[in-house]
Structure formats: C-alpha cells, structure tokens
Amino acid sequence: MPAAAVACATSRTATHRRRQPERSVRYRTVQTHLATWLELS
C-alpha cells in the first residue's frame, strides 16, 4: 500500500477531541472583563 494511502487511512480512524476554550486563561480573562464592562454600561 502506498504511503499516502496509509496516511489517509490513519487520519480516518483518528477520534475527534473537543476543544475546551472555557479552560483557557484567555477565555476566562475576556469573560471577566466583558462582564465588568457590561455592568458599567
């Protein structure tokens, strides 16, 4: 089997892993500052 076919077959069997942006520092920082800004407006 050609290498390209093996790579393609391997990528099909990979499982989807959900990203968790709510765990990132950036997400929490924006969420906190957005809530504060909305309270002030």
All heavy atoms as atom14 arrays in JSON, in Angstrom:
{
  "sequence": "MPAAAVACATSRTATHRRRQPERSVRYRTVQTHLATWLELS",
  "atom14_mask": [
    [1, 1, 1, 1, 1, 1, 1, 1, 0, 0, 0, 0, 0, 0],
    [1, 1, 1, 1, 1, 1, 1, 0, 0, 0, 0, 0, 0, 0],
    [1, 1, 1, 1, 1, 0, 0, 0, 0, 0, 0, 0, 0, 0],
    [1, 1, 1, 1, 1, 0, 0, 0, 0, 0, 0, 0, 0, 0],
    [1, 1, 1, 1, 1, 0, 0, 0, 0, 0, 0, 0, 0, 0],
    [1, 1, 1, 1, 1, 1, 1, 0, 0, 0, 0, 0, 0, 0],
    [1, 1, 1, 1, 1, 0, 0, 0, 0, 0, 0, 0, 0, 0],
    [1, 1, 1, 1, 1, 1, 0, 0, 0, 0, 0, 0, 0, 0],
    [1, 1, 1, 1, 1, 0, 0, 0, 0, 0, 0, 0, 0, 0],
    [1, 1, 1, 1, 1, 1, 1, 0, 0, 0, 0, 0, 0, 0],
    [1, 1, 1, 1, 1, 1, 0, 0, 0, 0, 0, 0, 0, 0],
    [1, 1, 1, 1, 1, 1, 1, 1, 1, 1, 1, 0, 0, 0],
    [1, 1, 1, 1, 1, 1, 1, 0, 0, 0, 0, 0, 0, 0],
    [1, 1, 1, 1, 1, 0, 0, 0, 0, 0, 0, 0, 0, 0],
    [1, 1, 1, 1, 1, 1, 1, 0, 0, 0, 0, 0, 0, 0],
    [1, 1, 1, 1, 1, 1, 1, 1, 1, 1, 0, 0, 0, 0],
    [1, 1, 1, 1, 1, 1, 1, 1, 1, 1, 1, 0, 0, 0],
    [1, 1, 1, 1, 1, 1, 1, 1, 1, 1, 1, 0, 0, 0],
    [1, 1, 1, 1, 1, 1, 1, 1, 1, 1, 1, 0, 0, 0],
    [1, 1, 1, 1, 1, 1, 1, 1, 1, 0, 0, 0, 0, 0],
    [1, 1, 1, 1, 1, 1, 1, 0, 0, 0, 0, 0, 0, 0],
    [1, 1, 1, 1, 1, 1, 1, 1, 1, 0, 0, 0, 0, 0],
    [1, 1, 1, 1, 1, 1, 1, 1, 1, 1, 1, 0, 0, 0],
    [1, 1, 1, 1, 1, 1, 0, 0, 0, 0, 0, 0, 0, 0],
    [1, 1, 1, 1, 1, 1, 1, 0, 0, 0, 0, 0, 0, 0],
    [1, 1, 1, 1, 1, 1, 1, 1, 1, 1, 1, 0, 0, 0],
    [1, 1, 1, 1, 1, 1, 1, 1, 1, 1, 1, 1, 0, 0],
    [1, 1, 1, 1, 1, 1, 1, 1, 1, 1, 1, 0, 0, 0],
    [1, 1, 1, 1, 1, 1, 1, 0, 0, 0, 0, 0, 0, 0],
    [1, 1, 1, 1, 1, 1, 1, 0, 0, 0, 0, 0, 0, 0],
    [1, 1, 1, 1, 1, 1, 1, 1, 1, 0, 0, 0, 0, 0],
    [1, 1, 1, 1, 1, 1, 1, 0, 0, 0, 0, 0, 0, 0],
    [1, 1, 1, 1, 1, 1, 1, 1, 1, 1, 0, 0, 0, 0],
    [1, 1, 1, 1, 1, 1, 1, 1, 0, 0, 0, 0, 0, 0],
    [1, 1, 1, 1, 1, 0, 0, 0, 0, 0, 0, 0, 0, 0],
    [1, 1, 1, 1, 1, 1, 1, 0, 0, 0, 0, 0, 0, 0],
    [1, 1, 1, 1, 1, 1, 1, 1, 1, 1, 1, 1, 1, 1],
    [1, 1, 1, 1, 1, 1, 1, 1, 0, 0, 0, 0, 0, 0],
    [1, 1, 1, 1, 1, 1, 1, 1, 1, 0, 0, 0, 0, 0],
    [1, 1, 1, 1, 1, 1, 1, 1, 0, 0, 0, 0, 0, 0],
    [1, 1, 1, 1, 1, 1, 0, 0, 0, 0, 0, 0, 0, 0]
  ],
  "atom14_positions": [
    [[0.86, -1.18, 0.0], [0.0, 0.0, 0.0], [0.91, 1.24, 0.0], [1.82, 1.32, 0.8], [-0.89, -0.03, 1.26], [-1.91, 1.08, 1.27], [-3.0, 1.04, 2.72], [-3.99, -0.38, 2.4], [0.0, 0.0, 0.0], [0.0, 0.0, 0.0], [0.0, 0.0, 0.0], [0.0, 0.0, 0.0], [0.0, 0.0, 0.0], [0.0, 0.0, 0.0]],
    [[0.62, 2.23, -0.85], [1.43, 3.44, -0.88], [1.34, 4.21, 0.43], [0.36, 4.12, 1.15], [0.82, 4.27, -2.03], [0.0, 3.31, -2.83], [-0.38, 2.2, -1.91], [0.0, 0.0, 0.0], [0.0, 0.0, 0.0], [0.0, 0.0, 0.0], [0.0, 0.0, 0.0], [0.0, 0.0, 0.0], [0.0, 0.0, 0.0], [0.0, 0.0, 0.0]],
    [[2.39, 4.98, 0.71], [2.45, 5.72, 1.97], [1.29, 6.71, 2.1], [0.74, 6.91, 3.18], [3.78, 6.46, 2.07], [0.0, 0.0, 0.0], [0.0, 0.0, 0.0], [0.0, 0.0, 0.0], [0.0, 0.0, 0.0], [0.0, 0.0, 0.0], [0.0, 0.0, 0.0], [0.0, 0.0, 0.0], [0.0, 0.0, 0.0], [0.0, 0.0, 0.0]],
    [[0.9, 7.33, 0.99], [-0.22, 8.3, 1.03], [-1.51, 7.61, 1.44], [-2.31, 8.17, 2.19], [-0.37, 8.98, -0.33], [0.0, 0.0, 0.0], [0.0, 0.0, 0.0], [0.0, 0.0, 0.0], [0.0, 0.0, 0.0], [0.0, 0.0, 0.0], [0.0, 0.0, 0.0], [0.0, 0.0, 0.0], [0.0, 0.0, 0.0], [0.0, 0.0, 0.0]],
    [[-1.73, 6.39, 0.95], [-2.94, 5.65, 1.3], [-2.94, 5.27, 2.77], [-3.97, 5.32, 3.44], [-3.06, 4.41, 0.43], [0.0, 0.0, 0.0], [0.0, 0.0, 0.0], [0.0, 0.0, 0.0], [0.0, 0.0, 0.0], [0.0, 0.0, 0.0], [0.0, 0.0, 0.0], [0.0, 0.0, 0.0], [0.0, 0.0, 0.0], [0.0, 0.0, 0.0]],
    [[-1.79, 4.92, 3.31], [-1.68, 4.57, 4.72], [-1.96, 5.81, 5.57], [-2.7, 5.74, 6.55], [-0.28, 4.0, 5.04], [-0.11, 3.83, 6.54], [-0.08, 2.68, 4.32], [0.0, 0.0, 0.0], [0.0, 0.0, 0.0], [0.0, 0.0, 0.0], [0.0, 0.0, 0.0], [0.0, 0.0, 0.0], [0.0, 0.0, 0.0], [0.0, 0.0, 0.0]],
    [[-1.4, 6.96, 5.21], [-1.62, 8.19, 5.97], [-3.09, 8.58, 5.93], [-3.65, 9.01, 6.93], [-0.76, 9.31, 5.4], [0.0, 0.0, 0.0], [0.0, 0.0, 0.0], [0.0, 0.0, 0.0], [0.0, 0.0, 0.0], [0.0, 0.0, 0.0], [0.0, 0.0, 0.0], [0.0, 0.0, 0.0], [0.0, 0.0, 0.0], [0.0, 0.0, 0.0]],
    [[-3.73, 8.41, 4.79], [-5.14, 8.75, 4.64], [-5.99, 7.81, 5.51], [-6.91, 8.25, 6.17], [-5.55, 8.65, 3.18], [-7.21, 9.23, 2.87], [0.0, 0.0, 0.0], [0.0, 0.0, 0.0], [0.0, 0.0, 0.0], [0.0, 0.0, 0.0], [0.0, 0.0, 0.0], [0.0, 0.0, 0.0], [0.0, 0.0, 0.0], [0.0, 0.0, 0.0]],
    [[-5.68, 6.53, 5.5], [-6.43, 5.56, 6.3], [-6.26, 5.85, 7.79], [-7.2, 5.73, 8.56], [-5.97, 4.15, 5.97], [0.0, 0.0, 0.0], [0.0, 0.0, 0.0], [0.0, 0.0, 0.0], [0.0, 0.0, 0.0], [0.0, 0.0, 0.0], [0.0, 0.0, 0.0], [0.0, 0.0, 0.0], [0.0, 0.0, 0.0], [0.0, 0.0, 0.0]],
    [[-5.07, 6.26, 8.19], [-4.81, 6.56, 9.59], [-5.61, 7.78, 10.04], [-6.17, 7.8, 11.13], [-3.31, 6.81, 9.82], [-2.6, 5.68, 9.38], [-3.01, 7.04, 11.28], [0.0, 0.0, 0.0], [0.0, 0.0, 0.0], [0.0, 0.0, 0.0], [0.0, 0.0, 0.0], [0.0, 0.0, 0.0], [0.0, 0.0, 0.0], [0.0, 0.0, 0.0]],
    [[-5.7, 8.8, 9.2], [-6.41, 10.01, 9.6], [-7.9, 9.75, 9.74], [-8.58, 10.41, 10.5], [-6.15, 11.14, 8.61], [-6.71, 10.82, 7.35], [0.0, 0.0, 0.0], [0.0, 0.0, 0.0], [0.0, 0.0, 0.0], [0.0, 0.0, 0.0], [0.0, 0.0, 0.0], [0.0, 0.0, 0.0], [0.0, 0.0, 0.0], [0.0, 0.0, 0.0]],
    [[-8.43, 8.79, 9.02], [-9.86, 8.47, 9.13], [-10.19, 7.8, 10.45], [-11.3, 7.9, 10.92], [-10.28, 7.54, 7.99], [-10.38, 8.24, 6.68], [-10.99, 7.32, 5.65], [-10.6, 7.76, 4.33], [-10.32, 6.99, 3.32], [-10.4, 5.68, 3.46], [-9.96, 7.48, 2.16], [0.0, 0.0, 0.0], [0.0, 0.0, 0.0], [0.0, 0.0, 0.0]],
    [[-9.23, 7.13, 11.04], [-9.51, 6.41, 12.28], [-9.26, 7.28, 13.52], [-9.55, 6.87, 14.62], [-8.64, 5.14, 12.38], [-7.27, 5.52, 12.33], [-8.96, 4.17, 11.27], [0.0, 0.0, 0.0], [0.0, 0.0, 0.0], [0.0, 0.0, 0.0], [0.0, 0.0, 0.0], [0.0, 0.0, 0.0], [0.0, 0.0, 0.0], [0.0, 0.0, 0.0]],
    [[-8.74, 8.49, 13.32], [-8.49, 9.38, 14.45], [-9.82, 9.81, 15.07], [-10.8, 10.04, 14.37], [-7.7, 10.6, 13.99], [0.0, 0.0, 0.0], [0.0, 0.0, 0.0], [0.0, 0.0, 0.0], [0.0, 0.0, 0.0], [0.0, 0.0, 0.0], [0.0, 0.0, 0.0], [0.0, 0.0, 0.0], [0.0, 0.0, 0.0], [0.0, 0.0, 0.0]],
    [[-9.84, 9.91, 16.36], [-11.06, 10.33, 17.04], [-11.06, 11.84, 17.23], [-10.02, 12.47, 17.31], [-11.18, 9.66, 18.43], [-10.03, 10.0, 19.19], [-11.29, 8.16, 18.29], [0.0, 0.0, 0.0], [0.0, 0.0, 0.0], [0.0, 0.0, 0.0], [0.0, 0.0, 0.0], [0.0, 0.0, 0.0], [0.0, 0.0, 0.0], [0.0, 0.0, 0.0]],
    [[-12.24, 12.39, 17.28], [-12.38, 13.83, 17.46], [-12.23, 14.17, 18.94], [-12.86, 13.55, 19.8], [-13.75, 14.29, 16.96], [-14.02, 15.72, 17.24], [-13.39, 16.73, 16.54], [-14.83, 16.33, 18.13], [-13.81, 17.89, 17.01], [-14.68, 17.67, 17.97], [0.0, 0.0, 0.0], [0.0, 0.0, 0.0], [0.0, 0.0, 0.0], [0.0, 0.0, 0.0]],
    [[-11.39, 15.15, 19.23], [-11.22, 15.6, 20.62], [-11.75, 17.02, 20.71], [-11.27, 17.91, 20.03], [-9.75, 15.56, 21.01], [-9.19, 14.15, 20.99], [-7.76, 14.12, 21.35], [-7.65, 14.23, 22.81], [-6.51, 14.3, 23.46], [-5.38, 14.29, 22.81], [-6.48, 14.39, 24.76], [0.0, 0.0, 0.0], [0.0, 0.0, 0.0], [0.0, 0.0, 0.0]],
    [[-12.77, 17.22, 21.51], [-13.39, 18.52, 21.66], [-12.42, 19.49, 22.31], [-11.77, 19.17, 23.29], [-14.64, 18.41, 22.54], [-15.37, 19.71, 22.72], [-16.48, 19.56, 23.76], [-17.06, 20.83, 24.1], [-16.54, 21.71, 24.94], [-15.41, 21.46, 25.53], [-17.14, 22.85, 25.2], [0.0, 0.0, 0.0], [0.0, 0.0, 0.0], [0.0, 0.0, 0.0]],
    [[-12.33, 20.69, 21.73], [-11.52, 21.73, 22.34], [-12.28, 22.28, 23.54], [-13.5, 22.25, 23.57], [-11.28, 22.85, 21.33], [-10.43, 22.39, 20.16], [-10.25, 23.48, 19.15], [-9.58, 24.61, 19.75], [-9.65, 25.84, 19.31], [-10.34, 26.12, 18.24], [-9.02, 26.82, 19.91], [0.0, 0.0, 0.0], [0.0, 0.0, 0.0], [0.0, 0.0, 0.0]],
    [[-11.56, 22.75, 24.52], [-12.2, 23.27, 25.72], [-11.7, 24.7, 25.97], [-10.89, 24.93, 26.86], [-11.9, 22.38, 26.91], [-12.49, 20.99, 26.73], [-12.15, 20.08, 27.87], [-11.09, 20.17, 28.47], [-13.06, 19.18, 28.19], [0.0, 0.0, 0.0], [0.0, 0.0, 0.0], [0.0, 0.0, 0.0], [0.0, 0.0, 0.0], [0.0, 0.0, 0.0]],
    [[-12.2, 25.66, 25.2], [-11.73, 27.03, 25.35], [-12.07, 27.62, 26.72], [-11.37, 28.5, 27.21], [-12.44, 27.79, 24.23], [-13.64, 26.98, 23.93], [-13.24, 25.55, 24.19], [0.0, 0.0, 0.0], [0.0, 0.0, 0.0], [0.0, 0.0, 0.0], [0.0, 0.0, 0.0], [0.0, 0.0, 0.0], [0.0, 0.0, 0.0], [0.0, 0.0, 0.0]],
    [[-13.12, 27.12, 27.34], [-13.51, 27.66, 28.65], [-12.47, 27.37, 29.73], [-12.5, 27.98, 30.8], [-14.88, 27.13, 29.07], [-14.96, 25.64, 29.28], [-15.22, 24.82, 28.03], [-15.25, 25.39, 26.94], [-15.39, 23.6, 28.18], [0.0, 0.0, 0.0], [0.0, 0.0, 0.0], [0.0, 0.0, 0.0], [0.0, 0.0, 0.0], [0.0, 0.0, 0.0]],
    [[-11.53, 26.51, 29.46], [-10.46, 26.22, 30.42], [-9.23, 27.1, 30.22], [-8.32, 27.06, 31.03], [-10.04, 24.76, 30.31], [-11.09, 23.81, 30.82], [-10.55, 22.43, 30.86], [-11.45, 21.56, 31.61], [-11.16, 20.34, 31.95], [-10.03, 19.8, 31.59], [-12.02, 19.62, 32.64], [0.0, 0.0, 0.0], [0.0, 0.0, 0.0], [0.0, 0.0, 0.0]],
    [[-9.2, 27.88, 29.14], [-8.01, 28.69, 28.87], [-8.03, 29.99, 29.68], [-9.08, 30.51, 30.04], [-7.9, 29.02, 27.38], [-8.89, 29.95, 27.03], [0.0, 0.0, 0.0], [0.0, 0.0, 0.0], [0.0, 0.0, 0.0], [0.0, 0.0, 0.0], [0.0, 0.0, 0.0], [0.0, 0.0, 0.0], [0.0, 0.0, 0.0], [0.0, 0.0, 0.0]],
    [[-6.84, 30.49, 29.95], [-6.7, 31.74, 30.7], [-7.3, 32.89, 29.9], [-7.99, 33.76, 30.45], [-5.21, 32.01, 31.02], [-5.03, 33.37, 31.65], [-4.67, 30.92, 31.92], [0.0, 0.0, 0.0], [0.0, 0.0, 0.0], [0.0, 0.0, 0.0], [0.0, 0.0, 0.0], [0.0, 0.0, 0.0], [0.0, 0.0, 0.0], [0.0, 0.0, 0.0]],
    [[-7.07, 32.9, 28.6], [-7.59, 33.98, 27.75], [-9.11, 34.03, 27.81], [-9.7, 35.1, 27.95], [-7.14, 33.79, 26.31], [-7.64, 34.88, 25.39], [-7.25, 34.66, 23.97], [-5.8, 34.67, 23.82], [-5.16, 34.29, 22.75], [-5.82, 33.87, 21.7], [-3.85, 34.32, 22.7], [0.0, 0.0, 0.0], [0.0, 0.0, 0.0], [0.0, 0.0, 0.0]],
    [[-9.76, 32.9, 27.73], [-11.22, 32.84, 27.76], [-11.75, 33.4, 29.08], [-12.67, 34.22, 29.09], [-11.67, 31.39, 27.59], [-13.17, 31.2, 27.57], [-13.87, 31.21, 26.37], [-13.88, 31.0, 28.75], [-15.24, 31.04, 26.35], [-15.25, 30.82, 28.73], [-15.92, 30.84, 27.52], [-17.28, 30.66, 27.52], [0.0, 0.0, 0.0], [0.0, 0.0, 0.0]],
    [[-11.16, 32.98, 30.19], [-11.62, 33.45, 31.5], [-11.37, 34.94, 31.68], [-12.2, 35.65, 32.25], [-10.96, 32.66, 32.61], [-11.54, 31.24, 32.7], [-10.92, 30.46, 33.81], [-9.59, 30.04, 33.35], [-8.66, 29.49, 34.1], [-8.88, 29.32, 35.38], [-7.52, 29.13, 33.6], [0.0, 0.0, 0.0], [0.0, 0.0, 0.0], [0.0, 0.0, 0.0]],
    [[-10.25, 35.44, 31.17], [-9.94, 36.86, 31.29], [-10.95, 37.69, 30.51], [-11.5, 38.67, 31.03], [-8.51, 37.14, 30.77], [-7.6, 36.36, 31.52], [-8.16, 38.61, 30.91], [0.0, 0.0, 0.0], [0.0, 0.0, 0.0], [0.0, 0.0, 0.0], [0.0, 0.0, 0.0], [0.0, 0.0, 0.0], [0.0, 0.0, 0.0], [0.0, 0.0, 0.0]],
    [[-11.22, 37.3, 29.27], [-12.19, 38.03, 28.45], [-13.57, 37.96, 29.08], [-14.29, 38.96, 29.15], [-12.21, 37.48, 27.01], [-13.38, 38.03, 26.23], [-10.9, 37.79, 26.31], [0.0, 0.0, 0.0], [0.0, 0.0, 0.0], [0.0, 0.0, 0.0], [0.0, 0.0, 0.0], [0.0, 0.0, 0.0], [0.0, 0.0, 0.0], [0.0, 0.0, 0.0]],
    [[-13.94, 36.81, 29.58], [-15.25, 36.64, 30.19], [-15.41, 37.56, 31.4], [-16.43, 38.22, 31.58], [-15.45, 35.18, 30.61], [-16.83, 34.87, 31.13], [-16.98, 33.41, 31.47], [-16.01, 32.75, 31.85], [-18.17, 32.89, 31.35], [0.0, 0.0, 0.0], [0.0, 0.0, 0.0], [0.0, 0.0, 0.0], [0.0, 0.0, 0.0], [0.0, 0.0, 0.0]],
    [[-14.39, 37.65, 32.23], [-14.44, 38.5, 33.43], [-14.53, 39.97, 33.05], [-15.36, 40.7, 33.57], [-13.18, 38.27, 34.29], [-13.15, 36.89, 34.65], [-13.21, 39.13, 35.54], [0.0, 0.0, 0.0], [0.0, 0.0, 0.0], [0.0, 0.0, 0.0], [0.0, 0.0, 0.0], [0.0, 0.0, 0.0], [0.0, 0.0, 0.0], [0.0, 0.0, 0.0]],
    [[-13.67, 40.4, 32.13], [-13.66, 41.81, 31.74], [-14.91, 42.19, 30.97], [-15.4, 43.32, 31.11], [-12.39, 42.14, 30.95], [-11.18, 42.14, 31.81], [-10.91, 43.11, 32.75], [-10.14, 41.25, 31.91], [-9.79, 42.83, 33.37], [-9.3, 41.71, 32.88], [0.0, 0.0, 0.0], [0.0, 0.0, 0.0], [0.0, 0.0, 0.0], [0.0, 0.0, 0.0]],
    [[-15.43, 41.28, 30.18], [-16.66, 41.57, 29.45], [-17.82, 41.76, 30.42], [-18.61, 42.69, 30.29], [-16.97, 40.44, 28.46], [-18.23, 40.62, 27.63], [-18.15, 41.89, 26.77], [-18.48, 39.41, 26.75], [0.0, 0.0, 0.0], [0.0, 0.0, 0.0], [0.0, 0.0, 0.0], [0.0, 0.0, 0.0], [0.0, 0.0, 0.0], [0.0, 0.0, 0.0]],
    [[-17.9, 40.9, 31.42], [-18.97, 41.02, 32.42], [-18.86, 42.35, 33.16], [-19.86, 43.03, 33.39], [-18.9, 39.85, 33.39], [0.0, 0.0, 0.0], [0.0, 0.0, 0.0], [0.0, 0.0, 0.0], [0.0, 0.0, 0.0], [0.0, 0.0, 0.0], [0.0, 0.0, 0.0], [0.0, 0.0, 0.0], [0.0, 0.0, 0.0], [0.0, 0.0, 0.0]],
    [[-17.64, 42.74, 33.52], [-17.42, 44.02, 34.21], [-17.82, 45.18, 33.32], [-18.49, 46.12, 33.77], [-15.93, 44.16, 34.62], [-15.59, 43.05, 35.43], [-15.69, 45.44, 35.39], [0.0, 0.0, 0.0], [0.0, 0.0, 0.0], [0.0, 0.0, 0.0], [0.0, 0.0, 0.0], [0.0, 0.0, 0.0], [0.0, 0.0, 0.0], [0.0, 0.0, 0.0]],
    [[-17.42, 45.12, 32.05], [-17.72, 46.2, 31.12], [-19.23, 46.32, 30.92], [-19.77, 47.43, 30.85], [-17.02, 45.93, 29.79], [-17.23, 47.01, 28.79], [-16.63, 48.23, 28.74], [-18.16, 46.97, 27.69], [-17.11, 48.92, 27.68], [-18.04, 48.18, 27.0], [-19.04, 46.0, 27.21], [-18.8, 48.46, 25.88], [-19.8, 46.28, 26.09], [-19.67, 47.5, 25.45]],
    [[-19.92, 45.19, 30.84], [-21.36, 45.22, 30.66], [-22.08, 45.78, 31.88], [-23.11, 46.46, 31.75], [-21.89, 43.82, 30.33], [-21.5, 43.29, 28.95], [-21.95, 41.84, 28.81], [-22.09, 44.15, 27.84], [0.0, 0.0, 0.0], [0.0, 0.0, 0.0], [0.0, 0.0, 0.0], [0.0, 0.0, 0.0], [0.0, 0.0, 0.0], [0.0, 0.0, 0.0]],
    [[-21.53, 45.55, 33.06], [-22.15, 46.11, 34.27], [-22.0, 47.63, 34.3], [-22.88, 48.33, 34.79], [-21.48, 45.53, 35.52], [-21.87, 44.09, 35.8], [-21.12, 43.52, 36.99], [-20.44, 44.29, 37.71], [-21.21, 42.3, 37.18], [0.0, 0.0, 0.0], [0.0, 0.0, 0.0], [0.0, 0.0, 0.0], [0.0, 0.0, 0.0], [0.0, 0.0, 0.0]],
    [[-20.88, 48.13, 33.79], [-20.63, 49.57, 33.8], [-21.4, 50.31, 32.73], [-21.61, 51.52, 32.85], [-19.12, 49.84, 33.63], [-18.24, 49.33, 34.77], [-16.77, 49.54, 34.41], [-18.58, 50.03, 36.08], [0.0, 0.0, 0.0], [0.0, 0.0, 0.0], [0.0, 0.0, 0.0], [0.0, 0.0, 0.0], [0.0, 0.0, 0.0], [0.0, 0.0, 0.0]],
    [[-21.81, 49.64, 31.67], [-22.51, 50.36, 30.6], [-24.0, 50.39, 30.8], [-24.59, 49.87, 31.6], [-22.25, 49.79, 29.23], [-21.66, 48.6, 29.13], [0.0, 0.0, 0.0], [0.0, 0.0, 0.0], [0.0, 0.0, 0.0], [0.0, 0.0, 0.0], [0.0, 0.0, 0.0], [0.0, 0.0, 0.0], [0.0, 0.0, 0.0], [0.0, 0.0, 0.0]]
  ]
}
